[in-house]
Amino acid sequence: MSQTVGRVLGTLDAMPLEFWVGVEEGQYLQLDDVVEVLTPLPDGTEVRLFGVVDLVRARHEGAKFDSDVFLIETGVLPATVAHAARQGARYAMAHGSADPMIAFARATASRDLLQQQGHAPEWHEYRMPHSVCPQEIADIGAWLRRVLA
């Protein structure tokens, strides 16, 4: 079922693999919801982007300081609550501990960088060189079934 639940926020950068959606009043998005964004092009065609909700937030628009929530609650400061949801990429990473082509430390550094940026990559390491093993294929298949379910 397809329905409009909001718009891509214009106050934050929108990228193909990560964008925020402002949620319309009366609508909702929750973790793991799939969101489709249609972007019309000058030639009349559309680009379709898909994202999976990985973060949801609510904030008081009109509040500048943390303590403003108390003034809002008592009606002294007018504000509305705005809801937004981020659609982010999901990552599965795997690496062989005996890989002579790409150092294991480089692979873990990539994983750590994604984690520092707020992502949660699923990580698997295998006792193998620069190759693919049956357990890795099984793990990738399980990850795809979870993400695409």
Secondary structure as UniProt FT lines:
FT   STRAND          6..8
FT   TURN            16..17
FT   STRAND          18..23
FT   TURN            25..26
FT   TURN            31..32
FT   STRAND          34..40
FT   TURN            42..43
FT   STRAND          46..61
FT   TURN            66..67
FT   HELIX           68..73
FT   TURN            74..75
FT   STRAND          80..88
FT   STRAND          92..96
FT   TURN            97..98
FT   HELIX           104..116
FT   TURN            117..118
FT   STRAND          122..126
FT   HELIX           134..148
//
